[in-house]
Amino acid sequence: MRKKGRVGAGTKAFRPSPLLFKMTLRGIVKLHQFGPRGWEFITEDGDHYELIGGDPGLYRDGIRAVVTGRIREDLMSAANLGPILEVDTFKQEEN
Amino acid sequence: MRYNLYVIAGCLVGLLLSLPLTGMAQEGADTAEEVVVNFKDHLPPEEIEKIAHKYGIHLAYNSVFSKPEALTRFSKSGLSPEELQRLLQALAAEGTVEYTEPNYLYQAYWVPNDPLYDKQWHMRQIDMPGAWEKANGKGVIVAVIDTGIAYEEYQDRKGVYHRVQDLANTQFVEGYDFIDDDTHPNDDNGHGTHVAGTIAQSTNNGIGVAGVAYGAQLMPLKVLNRFGIGNLADIAEAITYAADHGAQVINLSLGGFFPSKTIREAMAYAHRKGVTLVCAAGNSGRRGVSYPASDPHCIGVSAVGPDGTLAPYSSYGPQIDLAAPGGDTSKGVMNGVLQNTIGFMDPGTDRYEYFQGTSMAAPHVAGTAALVISLGVKNPDEVEKILKATARVSAEKNGNEKYGAGLLNAAAAVSFLRPDIFAPPPTLLPGRLKYLLAGLLLAWLYFRLRREFPLTRKLPRLLFWLGLLWASSGLFFVDLFPLSGILGHSAGSLARAFPDLDYPLWGRISDLNPLFHSALFPVLLLVTLLSTKSMSRFALGFTLGLASHLLVDTFLSSVSVAYIPGDFILDKLWLLGNALFSFWLAYLAGKP
């Protein structure tokens, strides 16, 4: 019954940012088909986020982008992919 | 002379008690058409042919796989019972024969008539046909905390909703929509309806697909919006709502990266109220279990594909409790989990969809938990223990991080209550030491209060201690005698403390039988035996022993008593009240 270890233990070092501060990340958008789809953002450092919000133009499988947004520690999701990154603005980059 | 009569009556009662324990192993021996003869492994066919010729029977290999094991069978038609008996004895005496036994015809399992059931590989993977033979979850309420469920014809400013066709016969209790704050938690995403379908899709109704616990009632609780996102406060409130409104199982096919104190408190509250919580491990595909699956009060579920190995998307880690089918559509869409739901963000449509995810794995576990609960297991820790103990253990390296206790097996889980299979072997002292000490302590207290030791003669003294021991800790020393057959069974039942006989006789492992754990039997014994000289001492010892057993159950055990409503305080009052009453009875009856 008792469980050991921290939540997320073993994942690559994750740097939590204060709830209200924006962060800018460069990476690739990836679509997951779990039924209802989930969108993942994989950064150059190898960190993984679940993307929500922002302009629908960002939500295309495989595109490279620089995303500005913030981590929403107060949310959970059905896709359940990792920390939730709420997008404020993004800029697509050439592949 | 009269004492002898009582001794005989006592023996008869003891025998009656032990009879149900002997099982009915021989039942149906005559219904078998064939007899299996297992020879020593790798016995050459010529040797087997020789034996067959010697006894004039036709021995056939059971299947192509039987040759190395030398497993054969023959038809017993035409043989009288006496002839068969002689033949079996002769065969058993052959040096090359390992054993013979009747080849029972096993009845084929019930298979639902839902036309798409064939495509639900995930139901067979967890052995649902075997489980449906015993339970369908009737009487259990399962809360689905998700995007809602497509369960009613309803229209609001946001859209038009309907009940999907294969939830037609499924029962619902009132839920709540925490997104719109109303009592219409309809699904506008598709995720929640799919999850609900796995738990309690209308089954054997001639349309669509099947669900695990189709007799259970669903409580729709909407906390995720149409994009499948929701906030911690709503999720925590939904958990509390479910616990307060009679849910016995909560399915949480959702999660996040960060633990939440609010949710942890809500889950601890639900757990205290006897709710079994089941959570999806997460779909990160990496080590690190999401929250709330990693919470100790939740059964964290990872996902496997049709081949039974961890699905590539499934999160894993030390907090995984169980694995269940979540599908793997990377190997073809039909390797997903198939249920009826609405189109994605389209509540007006009705579809059968193959989904994948730990979200799909969790409801298989939640449904199976409902099946186990419907058989009378109340305590969520007990439910979890049963699900884990009956799971198929993986031989894979690091298997416990990927699969926890193993892959869910619903048929084994609902069979767990069969005491003939899972009765714990009687142990010697350790487990019963506290009962024994309590019995001795109470006897000492009793003699102090009575200020005398009224057992001067040998026989009454022996009977007093036998009674005390039997009712408090059981006559554990009989385990030391290597007995077998009916004698062993009778001795085995004596080795148990009398109140614990409720388990083999009554078949429930999760809670105590209130009659066996009451002053009923002491009263009966005292009333019938008090007028005798020696046996009254047995009744006295028994009454004190039972009082001590109930005291230990009151203060040193967390097991609840069946049929007693409310929280565990009433159960404790029952045990304590009966213990004190028994002690008082013994005190009165002990007057010289």
Boltz contact constraints between the chains, C-beta under 6 A:
constraints:
  - contact:
      token1: [A, 2]
      token2: [B, 296]
      max_distance: 6.0
  - contact:
      token1: [A, 3]
      token2: [B, 296]
      max_distance: 6.0
  - contact:
      token1: [A, 3]
      token2: [B, 319]
      max_distance: 6.0
  - contact:
      token1: [A, 4]
      token2: [B, 318]
      max_distance: 6.0
  - contact:
      token1: [A, 5]
      token2: [B, 318]
      max_distance: 6.0
  - contact:
      token1: [A, 7]
      token2: [B, 259]
      max_distance: 6.0
  - contact:
      token1: [A, 7]
      token2: [B, 291]
      max_distance: 6.0
  - contact:
      token1: [A, 7]
      token2: [B, 294]
      max_distance: 6.0
  - contact:
      token1: [A, 8]
      token2: [B, 257]
      max_distance: 6.0
  - contact:
      token1: [A, 8]
      token2: [B, 288]
      max_distance: 6.0
  - contact:
      token1: [A, 10]
      token2: [B, 287]
      max_distance: 6.0
  - contact:
      token1: [A, 10]
      token2: [B, 288]
      max_distance: 6.0
  - contact:
      token1: [A, 11]
      token2: [B, 286]
      max_distance: 6.0
  - contact:
      token1: [A, 11]
      token2: [B, 288]
      max_distance: 6.0
  - contact:
      token1: [A, 34]
      token2: [B, 356]
      max_distance: 6.0
  - contact:
      token1: [A, 34]
      token2: [B, 357]
      max_distance: 6.0
  - contact:
      token1: [A, 35]
      token2: [B, 355]
      max_distance: 6.0
  - contact:
      token1: [A, 36]
      token2: [B, 189]
      max_distance: 6.0
  - contact:
      token1: [A, 36]
      token2: [B, 190]
      max_distance: 6.0
  - contact:
      token1: [A, 36]
      token2: [B, 191]
      max_distance: 6.0
  - contact:
      token1: [A, 36]
      token2: [B, 228]
      max_distance: 6.0
  - contact:
      token1: [A, 36]
      token2: [B, 344]
      max_distance: 6.0
  - contact:
      token1: [A, 52]
      token2: [B, 229]
      max_distance: 6.0
  - contact:
      token1: [A, 73]
      token2: [B, 258]
      max_distance: 6.0
  - contact:
      token1: [A, 74]
      token2: [B, 231]
      max_distance: 6.0
  - contact:
      token1: [A, 74]
      token2: [B, 232]
      max_distance: 6.0
  - contact:
      token1: [A, 75]
      token2: [B, 229]
      max_distance: 6.0
  - contact:
      token1: [A, 75]
      token2: [B, 231]
      max_distance: 6.0
  - contact:
      token1: [A, 76]
      token2: [B, 230]
      max_distance: 6.0
  - contact:
      token1: [A, 76]
      token2: [B, 254]
      max_distance: 6.0
  - contact:
      token1: [A, 76]
      token2: [B, 255]
      max_distance: 6.0
  - contact:
      token1: [A, 76]
      token2: [B, 256]
      max_distance: 6.0
  - contact:
      token1: [A, 77]
      token2: [B, 228]
      max_distance: 6.0
  - contact:
      token1: [A, 77]
      token2: [B, 229]
      max_distance: 6.0
  - contact:
      token1: [A, 78]
      token2: [B, 191]
      max_distance: 6.0
  - contact:
      token1: [A, 78]
      token2: [B, 224]
      max_distance: 6.0
  - contact:
      token1: [A, 78]
      token2: [B, 228]
      max_distance: 6.0
  - contact:
      token1: [A, 78]
      token2: [B, 254]
      max_distance: 6.0
  - contact:
      token1: [A, 79]
      token2: [B, 228]
      max_distance: 6.0
  - contact:
      token1: [A, 80]
      token2: [B, 255]
      max_distance: 6.0
  - contact:
      token1: [A, 80]
      token2: [B, 282]
      max_distance: 6.0
  - contact:
      token1: [A, 80]
      token2: [B, 283]
      max_distance: 6.0
  - contact:
      token1: [A, 80]
      token2: [B, 290]
      max_distance: 6.0
  - contact:
      token1: [A, 81]
      token2: [B, 283]
      max_distance: 6.0
  - contact:
      token1: [A, 81]
      token2: [B, 284]
      max_distance: 6.0
  - contact:
      token1: [A, 82]
      token2: [B, 257]
      max_distance: 6.0
  - contact:
      token1: [A, 82]
      token2: [B, 284]
      max_distance: 6.0
  - contact:
      token1: [A, 83]
      token2: [B, 257]
      max_distance: 6.0
